[in-house]
């Protein structure tokens, strides 16, 4: 009796040890997560603190904050590094302009106010690239940074010396020719001014014209990037809703498999062919009783595989782009949930005898093979999206064409009709 009790005690103690170990591990994980949350809340968020702007003349407005914790949480990306280098260059140009003095007190006061505005623009750009990254905040930080950088470039053009203006006129003309249509009056006058500046000094109004032309070209570049951004956002939203639809069908098939029956009953009387495998027929069973929970999920997984093949095949035509917002990636991500959806719809059409000659499939392998084919067939739908994305990217940095002239009497005739 005592031996039995001791044996039972050993068994009881042995069964308690894993439970105690699991309990201590759970407590340790909870304490670790709580410490991380407390440490995160303890770090001050400099982006939420309102600091009134004070004009400063720092040599480096893009340096990281001095706090080690904030520096650890600051993530630098490629475009931020490129913007930081551009800001440093513009700071050096602004320091050069501070060394120059104007002839009249009014002009000197105007230069001082413009230099203070340049300092503020660079301050805003530096704060944008060093701010803590948040979810869905990358596009806003990018737009804020480059808007201030371009505004600084325009203001520096208004302050530079006549010799620098002559050397920069070619750069301004290059920007104008890239983003303004050939018949634009600003472009025509900028070309005339740049040609005259090759042999003569700037005349009255030349500087203001170049400043206005550079500002207009930057506005046109912002509009081109805005079209890229809007199309990328539209594709991401479409990807989310298509993924939501495919996931909803998979959840529906899992919770109520009889309502989405993907099984095929061969006419020869063999086993029932379902995506998850063959099932022996049973007497007094309706066809929907053979459906399994994972049938829809397996079909969509096969459609994802077919879509992945088309994405891999399209990589041979993909080209790098200097534009932000990763538009090619957004177009490629749309293919995956679309492939899952087209695979389900294609198998459903076969089961409904919509496609002649494919009303009955004999094995699960045939069902999965057709699901892969229909998943790859999503390219027939998404290729229009790919063409639109390529067209939008090709429009960046390319001046729009002039509208075709309307023949006399055409507009009147159309108005009368």
C-alpha positions in Angstrom: 0.0 0.0 0.0 2.9 2.3 0.9 4.7 1.5 -2.3 1.6 2.2 -4.3 1.2 5.6 -2.5 4.8 6.4 -3.2 4.4 5.5 -6.8 1.3 7.6 -7.1 3.1 10.4 -5.4 6.0 10.3 -7.9 3.5 10.3 -10.7 1.7 13.2 -9.3 4.8 15.2 -8.7 6.1 14.4 -12.2 2.8 15.6 -13.7 3.0 18.8 -11.7 6.4 19.9 -12.9 5.4 20.6 -16.6 2.5 22.7 -15.4 4.7 24.7 -13.0 7.2 25.2 -15.7 4.6 26.4 -18.2 3.1 28.7 -15.5 6.5 30.3 -14.7 7.3 30.7 -18.5 3.9 32.4 -19.0 4.6 34.8 -16.1 8.1 35.5 -17.5 6.6 36.4 -20.9 4.0 38.6 -19.4 6.5 40.5 -17.3 8.8 40.9 -20.3 6.0 42.3 -22.4 5.0 44.7 -19.6 8.5 45.9 -19.2 8.7 46.6 -23.0 5.5 48.6 -22.9 6.6 50.6 -19.9 10.0 51.3 -21.5 8.2 52.5 -24.7 5.9 54.8 -22.7 8.9 56.2 -20.8 10.6 57.4 -23.9 9.4 61.0 -24.7 7.8 61.5 -28.1 9.5 64.5 -29.5 7.1 64.6 -32.5 4.1 65.2 -30.2 5.8 68.1 -28.3 5.1 71.5 -29.7 8.3 73.6 -30.0 7.9 77.2 -31.2 10.1 77.9 -34.2 13.2 80.0 -33.4 15.4 81.0 -36.3 18.7 79.2 -35.9 21.8 78.7 -38.0 22.8 75.2 -37.3 25.4 73.6 -39.4 23.5 70.3 -39.5 19.8 70.2 -39.2 19.6 66.6 -40.2 21.6 65.2 -37.3 20.0 62.6 -35.2 18.6 63.6 -31.8 21.1 63.4 -28.9 18.9 61.1 -26.8 20.2 57.5 -27.2 16.8 56.0 -26.8 15.3 58.2 -29.6 18.3 57.6 -31.7 17.8 53.8 -31.3 14.2 54.2 -32.5 15.0 56.4 -35.5 15.0 54.3 -38.7 16.8 55.7 -41.7 15.8 54.7 -45.1 17.4 55.3 -48.5 15.3 58.3 -49.5 15.9 59.9 -46.0 19.6 59.6 -46.5 19.4 61.1 -49.9 17.3 64.0 -48.6 19.7 64.5 -45.7 22.6 64.9 -48.2 20.5 67.4 -50.2 19.6 69.4 -47.1 23.3 69.7 -46.2 24.1 70.9 -49.7 21.4 73.5 -49.5 22.6 74.6 -46.1 26.0 75.3 -47.6 24.5 77.3 -50.4 22.5 79.3 -47.8 25.7 80.0 -45.8 27.3 81.3 -49.0 24.4 83.7 -49.5 24.7 85.0 -46.0 28.2 86.2 -46.7 26.9 88.4 -49.5 25.4 91.9 -48.9 23.0 93.8 -51.0 23.5 97.3 -52.3 20.4 99.0 -50.8 19.0 98.6 -47.2 15.6 97.5 -48.6 17.2 94.7 -50.6 19.3 93.7 -47.7 16.2 93.4 -45.5 14.5 91.3 -48.2 17.5 89.0 -48.4 17.5 88.6 -44.6 13.8 87.6 -44.6 14.4 85.2 -47.4 17.3 83.6 -45.6 15.2 83.2 -42.5 12.6 81.5 -44.6 15.2 79.2 -46.0 16.3 78.3 -42.5 12.8 77.5 -41.6 12.2 75.3 -44.7 15.4 73.3 -44.0 14.3 73.0 -40.4 11.0 71.5 -41.4 12.7 69.2 -43.9 15.2 68.0 -41.2 12.4 67.4 -38.7 10.5 65.3 -41.3 13.4 62.9 -41.9 14.4 62.5 -38.3 10.9 62.1 -36.9 9.9 58.8 -35.5 8.4 56.5 -38.1 4.8 55.6 -37.6 2.4 53.3 -39.5 1.3 54.8 -42.8 3.3 57.9 -42.2 6.1 57.4 -44.8 4.4 59.1 -47.7 3.5 62.2 -45.6 7.1 62.5 -44.3 8.4 62.1 -47.9 6.1 64.8 -49.3 6.9 67.1 -46.4 10.6 66.7 -46.9 10.8 67.2 -50.6 8.3 70.0 -50.7 10.5 72.0 -48.3 13.7 71.1 -50.2 12.3 72.2 -53.5 11.0 75.5 -52.0 14.4 76.1 -50.6 16.0 75.5 -54.0 13.6 78.1 -55.6 14.4 80.7 -52.9 18.1 80.2 -53.3 17.7 80.8 -57.1 16.1 84.1 -56.2 19.1 85.1 -54.0 22.1 83.8 -56.0 24.6 86.1 -57.8 24.3 86.9 -61.5 27.2 84.6 -62.3 25.5 81.7 -60.5 22.2 82.6 -62.2 23.8 82.2 -65.6 25.3 78.8 -64.6 22.0 77.6 -63.1 19.9 78.7 -66.1 20.8 75.5 -68.0 19.6 73.4 -65.0 16.4 75.3 -64.8 15.8 74.8 -68.5 16.4 71.1 -68.1 13.8 70.9 -65.3 11.3 72.9 -67.4 11.8 70.8 -70.5 11.2 67.6 -68.5 7.9 68.7 -66.9 6.3 71.4 -68.9 4.7 70.9 -72.3 6.5 72.4 -75.3 3.8 75.1 -75.9 3.8 76.3 -72.3 4.6 80.1 -72.3 6.9 79.7 -69.4 8.9 77.1 -71.2 9.1 79.2 -74.4 10.3 82.3 -72.5 12.8 80.2 -70.4 14.4 78.8 -73.5 14.8 82.3 -74.9 16.2 83.6 -71.6 18.7 80.7 -71.3 19.9 81.3 -74.9 20.4 85.0 -74.2 22.3 84.3 -70.9 24.9 82.3 -72.8 26.4 85.6 -74.1 24.9 88.3 -71.9 24.3 89.2 -68.3 20.8 88.7 -66.8 18.5 91.5 -67.7 15.5 93.0 -65.8 12.9 90.3 -65.2 15.1 87.3 -66.2 15.7 86.2 -62.6 12.0 86.4 -61.7 11.1 84.4 -64.9 13.6 81.7 -64.0 12.3 81.5 -60.5 8.7 81.2 -61.7 9.7 78.6 -64.3 11.5 76.5 -61.7 8.6 76.7 -59.3 6.2 75.6 -62.1 8.4 72.7 -63.0 8.5 71.5 -59.4 4.7 71.9 -59.2 4.4 69.7 -62.3 6.7 67.1 -60.8 4.6 67.1 -57.6 1.5 66.5 -59.8 3.3 63.5 -61.5 4.3 62.0 -58.2 0.7 62.6 -56.9 -0.7 60.5 -59.8 1.8 57.7 -58.9 0.8 57.9 -55.2 -2.9 57.9 -55.9 -2.7 54.9 -58.2 -0.5 53.0 -55.7 -3.1 53.7 -52.9 -5.9 52.6 -55.2 -4.1 49.3 -56.0 -3.5 48.7 -52.3 -7.1 49.3 -51.4 -8.2 47.0 -54.2 -5.8 44.3 -53.0 -7.2 44.6 -49.5 -10.8 44.2 -50.7 -10.0 41.3 -53.1 -8.1 39.6 -50.2 -11.0 40.2 -48.0 -13.3 38.6 -50.5 -11.1 35.5 -51.0 -10.6 35.2 -47.2 -14.4 35.5 -46.7 -15.0 32.7 -49.2 -12.4 30.5 -47.5 -14.0 31.2 -44.1 -17.5 30.5 -45.5 -16.3 27.2 -47.0 -14.7 26.2 -43.7 -17.7 27.1 -41.5 -20.4 25.8 -43.9 -18.8 23.4 -46.4 -22.1 22.0 -47.7 -23.1 25.3 -49.2 -19.9 25.6 -51.2 -19.6 22.1 -52.6 -16.5 21.7 -54.8 -16.8 17.9 -55.2 -17.4 16.2 -58.5 -19.4 13.0 -58.9 -18.1 11.0 -61.9 -20.7 9.6 -64.2 -18.9 6.2 -64.3 -19.7 5.7 -60.6 -16.2 5.9 -59.2 -15.1 7.6 -56.1 -16.2 11.2 -55.4 -13.5 13.7 -56.5 -13.0 16.5 -54.0 -10.1 19.0 -53.8 -9.0 17.4 -50.5 -9.1 13.8 -52.0 -11.3 11.1 -53.3 -14.1 9.8 -51.2 -16.0 6.5 -51.5 -19.7 7.1 -52.3 -22.2 6.2 -49.6 -25.8 5.3 -50.1 -28.5 7.8 -49.3 -26.0 10.7 -49.3 -26.6 13.9 -51.3 -23.6 15.3 -53.2 -23.2 18.2 -50.8 -22.5 15.9 -47.9 -19.2 14.9 -49.4 -17.8 18.5 -49.2 -14.9 19.0 -46.8 -14.0 22.1 -44.7 -10.7 22.8 -46.5 -11.9 22.3 -50.1 -12.3 26.1 -50.8 -9.0 26.8 -49.0 -7.1 24.3 -51.1 -8.5 25.7 -54.3 -7.5 29.2 -53.4 -4.1 28.0 -52.3 -3.7 26.5 -55.8 -4.8 29.7 -57.3 -2.2 31.6 -55.3 0.5 29.2 -56.7 -0.7 29.9 -60.3 -0.6 33.7 -59.6 2.9 33.4 -58.2 4.0 31.8 -61.4 2.7 34.7 -63.4 4.4 37.2 -61.1 7.7 35.4 -61.5 7.3 35.3 -65.2 6.6 39.1 -65.3 9.8 39.9 -63.4 11.8 39.6 -66.6 10.0 42.8 -67.9 10.2 44.7 -64.6 12.4 47.8 -64.5 13.7 49.8 -61.6 12.2 53.2 -61.0 13.3 56.3 -59.2 9.8 57.3 -58.2 8.6 56.6 -54.7 5.5 54.7 -53.4 6.6 51.3 -55.0 3.9 51.2 -57.7 5.3 48.0 -59.4 5.1 46.2 -56.1 1.5 47.3 -55.5 0.6 46.0 -58.9 2.3 42.7 -58.3 0.6 42.2 -54.9 -2.8 42.5 -56.5 -2.2 39.4 -58.5 -2.1 37.0 -55.5 -5.6 37.5 -54.1 -7.0 37.9 -57.6 -5.5 34.5 -58.5 -7.2 32.9 -55.5 -10.5 34.4 -56.4 -10.3 33.4 -60.1 -9.4 29.9 -59.2 -12.5 29.5 -57.0 -14.7 31.1 -59.7 -13.2 28.9 -62.4 -13.7 25.7 -60.5 -17.2 26.8 -59.7 -17.9 27.4 -63.4 -16.7 23.9 -64.2 -18.9 22.4 -61.6 -21.9 24.4 -62.9 -21.3 23.0 -66.4 -20.7 26.4 -67.7 -17.7 25.3 -69.7 -18.6 22.6 -72.2 -16.7 19.4 -71.9 -15.5 20.1 -68.4 -18.6 19.4 -66.4 -17.0 16.4 -64.5 -13.5 15.9 -63.2 -12.4 12.5 -62.2 -9.8 13.1 -59.5 -8.6 15.7 -57.0 -5.5 16.2 -59.0 -7.5 17.4 -61.9 -9.4 19.9 -59.7 -6.2 21.3 -58.3 -4.6 21.5 -61.7 -7.5 23.5 -63.1 -7.3 25.7 -60.0 -3.7 26.5 -60.8 -4.6 27.2 -64.4 -7.4 29.6 -63.4 -5.1 31.2 -60.8 -2.6 31.9 -63.5 -5.4 33.2 -65.8 -5.8 36.2 -63.5 -3.2 37.8 -65.7 -5.9 38.4 -68.3 -7.5 40.8 -65.8 -4.5 42.3 -64.1 -2.5 43.0 -67.2 -4.6 46.1 -67.8 -3.5 47.3 -64.3 0.1 46.5 -65.2 -0.2 48.5 -68.4 -1.7 51.5 -66.5 1.1 51.3 -63.9 3.8 51.3 -66.6 2.1 54.2 -68.4 1.9 56.2 -65.1 5.6 55.6 -64.4 6.7 56.5 -67.9 4.9 59.9 -67.6 7.1 60.9 -64.6 9.9 63.2 -66.0 8.4 63.4 -69.4 6.8 66.6 -70.6 3.2 66.2 -71.7 2.4 66.8 -75.4 0.6 69.8 -76.6 -3.1 69.4 -77.4 -3.9 68.9 -81.0 -5.3 72.0 -82.7 -9.0 71.9 -83.4 -10.0 72.6 -86.9 -12.1 75.8 -87.4 -15.8 75.0 -87.2 -15.4 71.7 -85.5 -16.2 73.0 -82.0 -19.1 75.0 -83.4 -20.5 72.0 -85.2 -20.3 69.8 -82.1 -21.9 72.6 -80.0 -24.8 72.8 -82.4 -25.4 69.1 -82.3 
